[in-house]
Amino acid sequence: MTRIDSSETILIADFDFGDVDIERAVVEGAGLRLIAAQCKNEDEVIEAGREVGGVLTQYAHVGSRAIEALTRCRVIARYGTGVDIVDVDAATRRGIQVTNAPSEWCAEEVADHAVALWLAAARKICRYDRATRQGEWHWQTGAPIHRLRGQVLGLLSFGSIARLIADRAKAFGAEVWAHDPFLDQSEIRASQVRPVSFDDLVEGADYVVVQAPLTPQTHHTFDRATLRRMKPTAILVNTARGPIVEDAALHQALTEGWIAGAALDDLEEEPAKQRGWRPSNPLLALPNVIVTPHAAYYSEEAMRMVRTIAAEEAVRVLTGQPTRFPVNDLTAGSHPHRDGSPSHGS
């Protein structure tokens, strides 16, 4: 039997999808070896991956310290689109290829989820459901509720997922605005969407849907100062990354009536990254908040696709093939981040 060198081993640093059968079929089908762990911090990534040639990561942070320690690593493949859990600069300096999955793998799912959160929050679906289960049968339980047609849904960013959200929102008669500093306004107008400044978006929209990537610049975009400027009847929907919204500020905004409600697909602390997480976040106790467990990307079809992409990208690097979805350009020493949608699991 041929012995496989450790540099031909791929480590799955962490995963929450029950098995690694999809990855194993791809990796072992290429003649490589797969091992799986459940790392919750960088020390555990280092311990599990010290000798491996490739790493697949879902939530586990692979920072500069791990990258320096993984001396035989040639590729870090991200399950999903966002790469903020990987130190791309450090990887580039070490000649390590970083890959991700383009946002198309879950674009339809995230757009559907964003609209579902918007409708559930606007129509007070969860509040009605809780009250009915407790024996309260009154339409007044959800008051006030306003007609969607003619109201403004504002999108923070106008990438591929935001455009799908816009198409869905227009079907309900909402007027759609978008703010995206990286796009020419004519491109936004071409989708029958009104381009606006960030100030106008925050101050004028009845519903604000966050679909921006998490970067140092977007971290805590929705802090106390921003939330104070929103309409008191406004609802904030976040199907991007949790830390774009400051949880403590949002809690204050909701309890003091600065805004009317929020629907979140992620929390700032990202529970999946923590061992032994408990639901102690004060937002979870508020009746005007809907929280889903960073599940906007999820469908069976999307999961199969992103797991296959990550495994195939790692295999391509270790077998000398060009990557399909590189995050960093090792030849030029630069690393254009291919980020613009919520990543699987953060």
FENTARA-V201068 format. One record per pair of residues at least 12 apart in sequence whose ideal C-beta (glycine too) atoms are under 10 Angstrom apart, sorted by the first residue. I is the first residue (numbers start at 1). J is the second residue. If there is no record, write none. Layout:
# FENTARA-V201068
((I & J) (I & J))
This chain:
# FENTARA-V201068
((2 & 31) (3 & 33) (4 & 28) (4 & 31) (4 & 32) (4 & 33) (4 & 53) (5 & 32) (5 & 33) (5 & 51) (5 & 53) (5 & 72) (6 & 33) (6 & 35) (6 & 49) (6 & 50) (6 & 51) (6 & 52) (6 & 53) (6 & 72) (7 & 32) (7 & 51) (7 & 52) (7 & 53) (7 & 54) (7 & 71) (7 & 72) (7 & 73) (7 & 74) (7 & 318) (8 & 27) (8 & 30) (8 & 31) (8 & 32) (8 & 33) (8 & 52) (8 & 53) (8 & 54) (8 & 72) (8 & 318) (8 & 319) (9 & 27) (9 & 32) (9 & 33) (9 & 34) (9 & 35) (9 & 49) (9 & 51) (9 & 52) (9 & 53) (9 & 54) (9 & 72) (9 & 318) (10 & 23) (10 & 24) (10 & 26) (10 & 27) (10 & 28) (10 & 30) (10 & 32) (10 & 33) (10 & 34) (10 & 35) (10 & 36) (10 & 49) (10 & 52) (10 & 53) (10 & 54) (10 & 55) (10 & 56) (10 & 73) (10 & 75) (10 & 77) (10 & 310) (10 & 311) (10 & 314) (10 & 315) (10 & 317) (10 & 318) (11 & 33) (11 & 34) (11 & 35) (11 & 36) (11 & 37) (11 & 39) (11 & 45) (11 & 48) (11 & 49) (11 & 50) (11 & 51) (11 & 52) (11 & 53) (11 & 54) (11 & 55) (11 & 56) (11 & 57) (11 & 60) (11 & 70) (11 & 73) (11 & 76) (11 & 314) (12 & 24) (12 & 27) (12 & 34) (12 & 35) (12 & 36) (12 & 37) (12 & 38) (12 & 39) (12 & 48) (12 & 49) (12 & 54) (12 & 55) (12 & 56) (12 & 57) (12 & 58) (12 & 60) (12 & 77) (12 & 79) (12 & 307) (12 & 310) (12 & 311) (12 & 314) (13 & 36) (13 & 37) (13 & 38) (13 & 39) (13 & 40) (13 & 42) (13 & 44) (13 & 45) (13 & 48) (13 & 49) (13 & 52) (13 & 55) (13 & 56) (13 & 57) (13 & 58) (13 & 59) (13 & 60) (13 & 61) (13 & 62) (13 & 66) (13 & 76) (13 & 79) (13 & 85) (14 & 36) (14 & 37) (14 & 38) (14 & 39) (14 & 40) (14 & 44) (14 & 45) (14 & 48) (14 & 56) (14 & 57) (14 & 58) (14 & 59) (14 & 60) (14 & 61) (14 & 79) (14 & 272) (14 & 273) (14 & 345) (15 & 36) (15 & 37) (15 & 38) (15 & 56) (15 & 57) (15 & 58) (15 & 59) (15 & 60) (15 & 79) (15 & 307) (15 & 310) (15 & 345) (16 & 38) (16 & 58) (16 & 59) (16 & 79) (16 & 272) (16 & 344) (16 & 345) (17 & 58) (17 & 79) (17 & 298) (17 & 303) (17 & 304) (17 & 306) (17 & 307) (17 & 344) (17 & 345) (19 & 36) (20 & 34) (20 & 35) (20 & 36) (20 & 56) (20 & 307) (20 & 311) (21 & 307) (22 & 303) (22 & 304) (22 & 305) (22 & 306) (22 & 307) (22 & 308) (22 & 310) (22 & 311) (23 & 36) (23 & 56) (23 & 77) (23 & 79) (23 & 307) (23 & 308) (23 & 310) (23 & 311) (23 & 312) (23 & 314) (23 & 315) (24 & 36) (24 & 311) (25 & 308) (25 & 311) (26 & 307) (26 & 308) (26 & 309) (26 & 310) (26 & 311) (26 & 312) (26 & 313) (26 & 314) (26 & 315) (27 & 54) (27 & 56) (27 & 311) (27 & 312) (27 & 314) (27 & 315) (27 & 318) (28 & 315) (29 & 311) (29 & 315) (30 & 311) (30 & 312) (30 & 314) (30 & 315) (30 & 316) (30 & 318) (30 & 319) (30 & 321) (31 & 315) (31 & 318) (31 & 319) (32 & 53) (32 & 54) (32 & 311) (32 & 314) (32 & 315) (32 & 318) (32 & 319) (33 & 52) (33 & 53) (34 & 52) (34 & 54) (34 & 56) (34 & 311) (34 & 314) (34 & 315) (35 & 48) (35 & 49) (35 & 52) (36 & 48) (36 & 56) (37 & 49) (37 & 55) (37 & 60) (38 & 58) (38 & 59) (38 & 60) (38 & 275) (39 & 55) (39 & 57) (39 & 58) (39 & 59) (39 & 60) (39 & 61) (39 & 62) (39 & 66) (39 & 275) (40 & 59) (40 & 60) (40 & 61) (40 & 272) (40 & 273) (40 & 274) (40 & 275) (40 & 276) (41 & 60) (41 & 61) (41 & 63) (41 & 66) (41 & 273) (41 & 274) (41 & 275) (42 & 60) (42 & 61) (42 & 62) (42 & 63) (42 & 64) (42 & 65) (42 & 66) (42 & 67) (42 & 69) (42 & 87) (43 & 65) (43 & 66) (43 & 69) (44 & 60) (44 & 61) (44 & 66) (44 & 275) (45 & 57) (45 & 60) (45 & 61) (45 & 62) (45 & 63) (45 & 65) (45 & 66) (45 & 67) (45 & 69) (45 & 70) (46 & 62) (46 & 65) (46 & 66) (46 & 67) (46 & 68) (46 & 69) (46 & 70) (47 & 66) (47 & 69) (48 & 60) (48 & 70) (49 & 62) (49 & 66) (49 & 69) (49 & 70) (49 & 72) (49 & 73) (49 & 76) (50 & 66) (50 & 69) (50 & 70) (50 & 71) (50 & 72) (50 & 73) (51 & 70) (51 & 71) (51 & 72) (51 & 73) (52 & 70) (52 & 72) (52 & 73) (52 & 74) (52 & 75) (52 & 314) (52 & 318) (53 & 70) (53 & 72) (53 & 73) (53 & 74) (53 & 75) (53 & 314) (53 & 317) (53 & 318) (54 & 70) (54 & 72) (54 & 73) (54 & 74) (54 & 75) (54 & 76) (54 & 77) (54 & 96) (54 & 97) (54 & 99) (54 & 310) (54 & 311) (54 & 313) (54 & 314) (54 & 315) (54 & 316) (54 & 317) (54 & 318) (55 & 67) (55 & 70) (55 & 73) (55 & 74) (55 & 75) (55 & 76) (55 & 77) (55 & 78) (55 & 86) (55 & 96) (55 & 98) (55 & 314) (56 & 75) (56 & 76) (56 & 77) (56 & 78) (56 & 79) (56 & 99) (56 & 307) (56 & 310) (56 & 311) (56 & 313) (56 & 314) (57 & 76) (57 & 77) (57 & 78) (57 & 79) (57 & 80) (57 & 83) (57 & 85) (57 & 86) (57 & 310) (57 & 345) (58 & 78) (58 & 79) (58 & 80) (58 & 85) (58 & 272) (58 & 273) (58 & 306) (58 & 307) (58 & 310) (58 & 343) (58 & 344) (58 & 345) (58 & 346) (59 & 79) (59 & 80) (59 & 85) (59 & 270) (59 & 271) (59 & 272) (59 & 273) (59 & 274) (59 & 294) (59 & 343) (59 & 344) (59 & 345) (59 & 346) (60 & 85) (60 & 86) (60 & 273) (60 & 345) (61 & 84) (61 & 85) (61 & 86) (61 & 87) (61 & 273) (62 & 76) (62 & 78) (62 & 83) (62 & 85) (62 & 86) (62 & 87) (62 & 88) (62 & 90) (62 & 91) (62 & 96) (62 & 98) (63 & 85) (63 & 86) (63 & 87) (63 & 90) (63 & 91) (64 & 87) (64 & 89) (64 & 90) (64 & 91) (64 & 93) (64 & 94) (65 & 87) (65 & 90) (66 & 86) (66 & 87) (66 & 90) (66 & 91) (67 & 86) (67 & 87) (67 & 88) (67 & 89) (67 & 90) (67 & 91) (67 & 92) (67 & 93) (67 & 94) (67 & 96) (67 & 98) (68 & 87) (68 & 90) (68 & 93) (68 & 94) (70 & 91) (70 & 94) (70 & 96) (71 & 94) (73 & 91) (73 & 94) (73 & 95) (73 & 96) (73 & 97) (73 & 317) (74 & 94) (74 & 95) (74 & 96) (74 & 97) (74 & 314) (74 & 317) (74 & 318) (75 & 91) (75 & 96) (75 & 97) (75 & 98) (75 & 99) (75 & 313) (75 & 314) (75 & 315) (75 & 316) (75 & 317) (75 & 318) (75 & 323) (75 & 326) (76 & 88) (76 & 91) (76 & 96) (76 & 97) (76 & 98) (76 & 99) (76 & 100) (76 & 313) (76 & 314) (76 & 317) (76 & 327) (76 & 328) (77 & 97) (77 & 98) (77 & 99) (77 & 100) (77 & 101) (77 & 309) (77 & 310) (77 & 311) (77 & 312) (77 & 313) (77 & 314) (77 & 315) (77 & 316) (77 & 317) (77 & 323) (77 & 325) (77 & 327) (78 & 98) (78 & 99) (78 & 100) (78 & 101) (78 & 306) (78 & 309) (78 & 310) (78 & 313) (78 & 325) (78 & 327) (78 & 338) (78 & 339) (78 & 343) (78 & 344) (78 & 345) (79 & 100) (79 & 101) (79 & 105) (79 & 297) (79 & 303) (79 & 306) (79 & 307) (79 & 309) (79 & 310) (79 & 311) (79 & 343) (79 & 344) (79 & 345) (80 & 100) (80 & 101) (80 & 103) (80 & 105) (80 & 106) (80 & 297) (80 & 302) (80 & 306) (80 & 309) (80 & 310) (80 & 339) (80 & 341) (80 & 342) (80 & 343) (80 & 344) (80 & 345) (80 & 346) (81 & 100) (81 & 101) (81 & 102) (81 & 103) (81 & 104) (81 & 105) (81 & 106) (81 & 107) (81 & 110) (81 & 161) (81 & 213) (81 & 297) (81 & 306) (81 & 325) (81 & 327) (81 & 337) (81 & 338) (81 & 339) (81 & 340) (81 & 341) (81 & 342) (81 & 343) (81 & 344) (82 & 100) (82 & 101) (82 & 103) (82 & 213) (82 & 214) (82 & 215) (82 & 240) (82 & 241) (82 & 337) (82 & 338) (82 & 339) (82 & 340) (82 & 341) (82 & 342) (82 & 343) (82 & 344) (82 & 345) (82 & 346) (83 & 98) (83 & 99) (83 & 100) (83 & 213) (83 & 214) (83 & 327) (83 & 328) (83 & 335) (83 & 337) (83 & 338) (83 & 339) (83 & 343) (84 & 213) (84 & 214) (84 & 215) (84 & 216) (84 & 219) (84 & 241) (84 & 243) (84 & 337) (84 & 339) (84 & 343) (84 & 346) (85 & 214) (85 & 270) (85 & 273) (85 & 343) (85 & 345) (85 & 346) (86 & 98) (86 & 99) (86 & 100) (86 & 327) (86 & 328) (88 & 100) (88 & 327) (88 & 328) (88 & 335) (88 & 336) (88 & 337) (88 & 339) (89 & 328) (89 & 335) (91 & 327) (91 & 328) (91 & 330) (91 & 335) (92 & 327) (92 & 328) (92 & 329) (92 & 330) (92 & 332) (92 & 333) (92 & 334) (92 & 335) (93 & 328) (93 & 333) (93 & 335) (94 & 330) (95 & 328) (95 & 330) (95 & 333) (96 & 317) (96 & 328) (96 & 330) (97 & 313) (97 & 314) (97 & 316) (97 & 317) (97 & 318) (97 & 322) (97 & 323) (97 & 326) (97 & 327) (97 & 328) (97 & 329) (97 & 330) (98 & 313) (98 & 317) (98 & 323) (98 & 325) (98 & 326) (98 & 327) (98 & 328) (98 & 330) (98 & 335) (98 & 337) (98 & 338) (99 & 309) (99 & 310) (99 & 312) (99 & 313) (99 & 314) (99 & 316) (99 & 317) (99 & 323) (99 & 324) (99 & 325) (99 & 326) (99 & 327) (99 & 328) (99 & 338) (100 & 306) (100 & 309) (100 & 310) (100 & 313) (100 & 323) (100 & 325) (100 & 326) (100 & 327) (100 & 337) (100 & 338) (100 & 339) (100 & 343) (100 & 344) (101 & 297) (101 & 302) (101 & 305) (101 & 306) (101 & 307) (101 & 308) (101 & 309) (101 & 310) (101 & 313) (101 & 324) (101 & 325) (101 & 338) (101 & 341) (101 & 343) (101 & 344) (102 & 160) (102 & 306) (102 & 309) (102 & 324) (102 & 325) (102 & 338) (102 & 340) (102 & 341) (103 & 159) (103 & 160) (103 & 161) (103 & 211) (103 & 213) (103 & 297) (103 & 338) (103 & 339) (103 & 340) (103 & 341) (103 & 342) (103 & 343) (104 & 160) (104 & 161) (104 & 302) (104 & 305) (104 & 341) (105 & 297) (105 & 301) (105 & 302) (105 & 303) (105 & 304) (105 & 305) (105 & 306) (105 & 307) (105 & 308) (105 & 309) (105 & 310) (105 & 325) (105 & 341) (105 & 344) (106 & 161) (106 & 296) (106 & 297) (106 & 298) (106 & 299) (106 & 301) (106 & 302) (106 & 303) (106 & 305) (106 & 306) (106 & 341) (106 & 342) (106 & 343) (106 & 344) (107 & 159) (107 & 160) (107 & 161) (107 & 162) (107 & 163) (107 & 164) (107 & 165) (107 & 297) (107 & 302) (107 & 341) (108 & 161) (108 & 164) (108 & 299) (108 & 301) (108 & 302) (109 & 161) (109 & 164) (109 & 239) (109 & 295) (109 & 296) (109 & 297) (109 & 298) (109 & 299) (109 & 301) (109 & 302) (109 & 303) (110 & 160) (110 & 161) (110 & 162) (110 & 164) (110 & 165) (110 & 211) (110 & 239) (110 & 240) (110 & 265) (110 & 295) (110 & 296) (110 & 297) (110 & 298) (110 & 302) (110 & 341) (110 & 342) (111 & 160) (111 & 161) (111 & 162) (111 & 163) (111 & 164) (111 & 165) (111 & 166) (111 & 167) (111 & 168) (111 & 169) (111 & 209) (111 & 211) (111 & 239) (111 & 296) (111 & 341) (112 & 164) (112 & 165) (112 & 168) (112 & 239) (112 & 296) (112 & 299) (113 & 161) (113 & 165) (113 & 237) (113 & 239) (113 & 263) (113 & 265) (113 & 292) (113 & 295) (113 & 296) (113 & 297) (113 & 298) (113 & 299) (113 & 342) (114 & 153) (114 & 155) (114 & 161) (114 & 162) (114 & 164) (114 & 165) (114 & 168) (114 & 169) (114 & 209) (114 & 210) (114 & 211) (114 & 237) (114 & 238) (114 & 239) (114 & 240) (114 & 263) (114 & 265) (114 & 296) (114 & 342) (115 & 153) (115 & 164) (115 & 165) (115 & 167) (115 & 168) (115 & 169) (115 & 171) (115 & 172) (115 & 209) (115 & 237) (115 & 239) (116 & 168) (116 & 237) (116 & 239) (116 & 263) (116 & 265) (116 & 290) (116 & 292) (116 & 296) (117 & 207) (117 & 209) (117 & 235) (117 & 237) (117 & 238) (117 & 239) (117 & 262) (117 & 263) (117 & 264) (117 & 265) (117 & 290) (117 & 291) (117 & 292) (117 & 296) (118 & 148) (118 & 153) (118 & 165) (118 & 168) (118 & 169) (118 & 172) (118 & 174) (118 & 207) (118 & 208) (118 & 209) (118 & 235) (118 & 237) (118 & 239) (118 & 263) (118 & 290) (119 & 148) (119 & 168) (119 & 169) (119 & 172) (119 & 207) (119 & 237) (119 & 263) (120 & 237) (120 & 261) (120 & 263) (120 & 290) (120 & 292) (121 & 207) (121 & 235) (121 & 236) (121 & 237) (121 & 260) (121 & 261) (121 & 262) (121 & 263) (121 & 264) (121 & 288) (121 & 289) (121 & 290) (122 & 142) (122 & 145) (122 & 146) (122 & 147) (122 & 148) (122 & 151) (122 & 153) (122 & 172) (122 & 174) (122 & 206) (122 & 207) (122 & 235) (122 & 237) (122 & 260) (122 & 261) (122 & 263) (123 & 142) (123 & 145) (123 & 146) (123 & 148) (124 & 141) (124 & 142) (124 & 143) (124 & 144) (124 & 145) (124 & 261) (124 & 287) (124 & 288) (124 & 290) (125 & 142) (125 & 290) (126 & 142) (126 & 261) (126 & 263) (126 & 287) (126 & 288) (126 & 289) (126 & 290) (126 & 291) (127 & 141) (127 & 142) (127 & 145) (127 & 261) (127 & 287) (127 & 288) (127 & 290) (128 & 141) (128 & 142) (128 & 145) (129 & 141) (130 & 287) (131 & 287) (144 & 233) (144 & 260) (146 & 206) (146 & 233) (146 & 260) (147 & 172) (147 & 173) (148 & 169) (148 & 172) (148 & 173) (148 & 174) (148 & 206) (148 & 207) (149 & 172) (149 & 173) (149 & 174) (149 & 175) (150 & 173) (150 & 174) (150 & 175) (150 & 206) (151 & 169) (151 & 172) (151 & 173) (151 & 174) (151 & 175) (151 & 205) (151 & 206) (151 & 207) (151 & 233) (152 & 169) (152 & 174) (152 & 175) (152 & 176) (152 & 177) (152 & 194) (152 & 196) (152 & 200) (152 & 201) (152 & 204) (152 & 205) (152 & 206) (152 & 207) (152 & 208) (152 & 231) (152 & 234) (153 & 165) (153 & 166) (153 & 168) (153 & 169) (153 & 170) (153 & 172) (153 & 174) (153 & 175) (153 & 176) (153 & 177) (153 & 178) (153 & 193) (153 & 205) (153 & 206) (153 & 207) (153 & 208) (153 & 209) (153 & 235) (153 & 237) (154 & 174) (154 & 175) (154 & 176) (154 & 177) (154 & 178) (154 & 179) (154 & 193) (154 & 194) (154 & 196) (154 & 198) (154 & 200) (154 & 201) (154 & 202) (154 & 203) (154 & 204) (154 & 205) (154 & 206) (154 & 207) (154 & 208) (154 & 209) (154 & 210) (154 & 230) (154 & 234) (154 & 237) (155 & 169) (155 & 176) (155 & 177) (155 & 178) (155 & 179) (155 & 180) (155 & 188) (155 & 193) (155 & 196) (155 & 201) (155 & 205) (155 & 207) (155 & 208) (155 & 209) (155 & 210) (155 & 211) (155 & 212) (155 & 237) (156 & 177) (156 & 178) (156 & 179) (156 & 180) (156 & 198) (156 & 201) (156 & 202) (156 & 205) (156 & 208) (156 & 209) (156 & 210) (156 & 211) (156 & 212) (156 & 218) (156 & 221) (156 & 222) (156 & 236) (156 & 237) (156 & 238) (156 & 240) (156 & 244) (157 & 178) (157 & 179) (157 & 180) (157 & 181) (157 & 182) (157 & 183) (157 & 209) (157 & 210) (157 & 211) (157 & 212) (157 & 213) (157 & 218) (157 & 240) (157 & 340) (157 & 341) (158 & 176) (158 & 177) (158 & 178) (158 & 179) (158 & 180) (158 & 182) (158 & 183) (158 & 187) (158 & 188) (158 & 191) (158 & 193) (158 & 195) (158 & 211) (158 & 212) (158 & 340) (159 & 178) (159 & 180) (159 & 182) (159 & 183) (159 & 211) (159 & 212) (159 & 213) (159 & 339) (159 & 340) (159 & 341) (160 & 211) (160 & 340) (160 & 341) (161 & 209) (161 & 211) (161 & 239) (161 & 240) (161 & 296) (161 & 297) (161 & 340) (161 & 341) (161 & 342) (162 & 176) (162 & 178) (162 & 180) (162 & 188) (162 & 191) (162 & 193) (162 & 209) (162 & 210) (162 & 211) (162 & 212) (162 & 239) (162 & 240) (162 & 340) (162 & 341) (163 & 176) (163 & 178) (163 & 187) (163 & 188) (163 & 191) (163 & 193) (163 & 211) (164 & 211) (165 & 178) (165 & 209) (165 & 211) (165 & 237) (165 & 239) (166 & 178) (166 & 188) (166 & 191) (166 & 192) (166 & 193) (166 & 209) (166 & 211) (167 & 191) (167 & 192) (167 & 193) (169 & 193) (169 & 207) (169 & 209) (170 & 191) (170 & 192) (170 & 193) (174 & 205) (174 & 206) (174 & 207) (175 & 192) (175 & 193) (175 & 194) (175 & 205) (175 & 206) (176 & 188) (176 & 191) (176 & 192) (176 & 193) (176 & 194) (176 & 205) (176 & 207) (176 & 209) (177 & 193) (177 & 194) (177 & 195) (177 & 196) (177 & 197) (177 & 200) (177 & 201) (177 & 204) (177 & 205) (177 & 208) (178 & 191) (178 & 193) (178 & 194) (178 & 195) (178 & 196) (178 & 201) (178 & 205) (178 & 209) (178 & 211) (179 & 194) (179 & 195) (179 & 196) (179 & 197) (179 & 198) (179 & 199) (179 & 200) (179 & 201) (179 & 202) (179 & 205) (179 & 208) (179 & 212) (180 & 193) (180 & 195) (180 & 196) (180 & 198) (180 & 201) (180 & 211) (180 & 212) (180 & 340) (181 & 197) (181 & 198) (181 & 212) (181 & 217) (182 & 212) (182 & 340) (183 & 195) (198 & 221) (198 & 226) (199 & 226) (199 & 229) (201 & 230) (202 & 221) (202 & 222) (202 & 225) (202 & 226) (202 & 227) (202 & 228) (202 & 229) (202 & 230) (202 & 231) (202 & 234) (202 & 236) (203 & 226) (203 & 229) (203 & 230) (203 & 231) (203 & 234) (204 & 229) (204 & 230) (204 & 231) (204 & 234) (205 & 230) (205 & 231) (205 & 234) (205 & 235) (205 & 236) (206 & 230) (206 & 231) (206 & 233) (206 & 234) (206 & 235) (206 & 260) (207 & 231) (207 & 233) (207 & 234) (207 & 235) (207 & 236) (207 & 237) (207 & 260) (207 & 261) (207 & 263) (208 & 222) (208 & 226) (208 & 227) (208 & 230) (208 & 231) (208 & 234) (208 & 235) (208 & 236) (208 & 237) (208 & 238) (208 & 259) (208 & 262) (209 & 235) (209 & 236) (209 & 237) (209 & 238) (209 & 239) (209 & 240) (209 & 263) (210 & 222) (210 & 236) (210 & 237) (210 & 238) (210 & 239) (210 & 240) (210 & 241) (210 & 244) (210 & 245) (210 & 264) (210 & 265) (210 & 266) (210 & 342) (211 & 237) (211 & 238) (211 & 239) (211 & 240) (211 & 244) (211 & 296) (211 & 340) (211 & 341) (211 & 342) (212 & 238) (212 & 240) (212 & 241) (212 & 244) (212 & 339) (212 & 340) (212 & 341) (212 & 342) (213 & 240) (213 & 241) (213 & 244) (213 & 337) (213 & 338) (213 & 339) (213 & 340) (213 & 341) (213 & 342) (213 & 343) (214 & 240) (214 & 241) (214 & 242) (214 & 243) (214 & 244) (214 & 266) (214 & 339) (214 & 342) (214 & 343) (214 & 346) (215 & 241) (215 & 244) (215 & 337) (215 & 339) (218 & 240) (218 & 241) (218 & 243) (218 & 244) (219 & 241) (219 & 243) (219 & 244) (219 & 245) (219 & 246) (219 & 268) (220 & 243) (220 & 244) (220 & 245) (220 & 246) (220 & 247) (220 & 248) (220 & 249) (220 & 268) (221 & 240) (221 & 243) (221 & 244) (221 & 245) (221 & 246) (222 & 236) (222 & 238) (222 & 244) (222 & 245) (222 & 246) (222 & 247) (222 & 249) (222 & 250) (222 & 253) (222 & 259) (222 & 262) (223 & 245) (223 & 246) (223 & 248) (223 & 249) (223 & 250) (223 & 253) (224 & 246) (224 & 248) (224 & 249) (224 & 250) (224 & 252) (224 & 253) (224 & 258) (225 & 246) (225 & 249) (226 & 245) (226 & 246) (226 & 249) (226 & 253) (227 & 245) (227 & 246) (227 & 249) (227 & 250) (227 & 252) (227 & 253) (227 & 254) (227 & 256) (227 & 258) (227 & 259) (227 & 262) (228 & 249) (228 & 252) (228 & 253) (228 & 256) (228 & 258) (228 & 259) (229 & 258) (229 & 259) (230 & 253) (230 & 258) (230 & 259) (230 & 260) (231 & 258) (231 & 259) (231 & 260) (232 & 253) (232 & 256) (232 & 257) (232 & 258) (232 & 259) (232 & 260) (233 & 257) (233 & 259) (233 & 260) (233 & 261) (234 & 253) (234 & 258) (234 & 259) (234 & 260) (234 & 261) (234 & 262) (235 & 259) (235 & 260) (235 & 261) (235 & 262) (235 & 263) (235 & 288) (235 & 290) (236 & 250) (236 & 253) (236 & 254) (236 & 259) (236 & 260) (236 & 261) (236 & 262) (236 & 263) (236 & 264) (236 & 289) (237 & 261) (237 & 262) (237 & 263) (237 & 264) (237 & 265) (237 & 290) (238 & 250) (238 & 262) (238 & 263) (238 & 264) (238 & 265) (238 & 266) (238 & 267) (238 & 291) (238 & 296) (238 & 342) (239 & 263) (239 & 264) (239 & 265) (239 & 266) (239 & 292) (239 & 294) (239 & 295) (239 & 296) (239 & 297) (239 & 341) (239 & 342) (240 & 264) (240 & 265) (240 & 266) (240 & 296) (240 & 340) (240 & 341) (240 & 342) (240 & 343) (241 & 265) (241 & 266) (241 & 268) (241 & 270) (241 & 294) (241 & 339) (241 & 341) (241 & 342) (241 & 343) (241 & 346) (242 & 264) (242 & 265) (242 & 266) (242 & 267) (242 & 268) (242 & 269) (242 & 270) (242 & 271) (242 & 291) (242 & 294) (242 & 342) (242 & 346) (243 & 266) (243 & 267) (243 & 268) (243 & 269) (243 & 270) (243 & 346) (244 & 266) (244 & 268) (244 & 342) (245 & 262) (245 & 264) (245 & 266) (245 & 267) (245 & 268) (245 & 283) (246 & 268) (247 & 264) (247 & 267) (247 & 268) (247 & 269) (247 & 281) (247 & 282) (247 & 283) (248 & 268) (248 & 281) (248 & 282) (248 & 283) (249 & 268) (250 & 262) (250 & 264) (250 & 267) (250 & 268) (250 & 282) (250 & 283) (250 & 286) (250 & 289) (251 & 281) (251 & 282) (251 & 283) (251 & 284) (251 & 285) (251 & 286) (251 & 289) (252 & 282) (254 & 282) (254 & 283) (254 & 286) (254 & 287) (254 & 288) (254 & 289) (255 & 282) (255 & 283) (255 & 285) (255 & 286) (255 & 288) (257 & 288) (259 & 288) (260 & 288) (261 & 286) (261 & 287) (261 & 288) (261 & 289) (261 & 290) (262 & 283) (262 & 286) (262 & 288) (262 & 289) (262 & 290) (262 & 291) (263 & 288) (263 & 289) (263 & 290) (263 & 291) (263 & 292) (264 & 283) (264 & 289) (264 & 290) (264 & 291) (264 & 292) (264 & 294) (265 & 290) (265 & 291) (265 & 292) (265 & 293) (265 & 294) (265 & 295) (265 & 296) (265 & 297) (265 & 342) (266 & 291) (266 & 292) (266 & 293) (266 & 294) (266 & 295) (266 & 296) (266 & 342) (266 & 345) (266 & 346) (267 & 279) (267 & 281) (267 & 283) (267 & 284) (267 & 291) (267 & 293) (267 & 294) (268 & 281) (268 & 283) (269 & 281) (270 & 293) (270 & 294) (270 & 345) (270 & 346) (271 & 293) (271 & 294) (271 & 346) (272 & 293) (272 & 294) (272 & 345) (272 & 346) (273 & 345) (273 & 346) (279 & 291) (293 & 345) (294 & 342) (294 & 343) (294 & 344) (294 & 345) (294 & 346) (295 & 345) (296 & 341) (296 & 342) (296 & 344) (297 & 341) (297 & 342) (297 & 343) (297 & 344) (297 & 345) (298 & 344) (298 & 345) (302 & 344) (303 & 344) (306 & 343) (306 & 344) (306 & 345) (307 & 344) (309 & 324) (309 & 325) (310 & 325) (310 & 344) (312 & 324) (312 & 325) (313 & 325) (313 & 326) (313 & 327) (325 & 338) (326 & 338) (327 & 339))
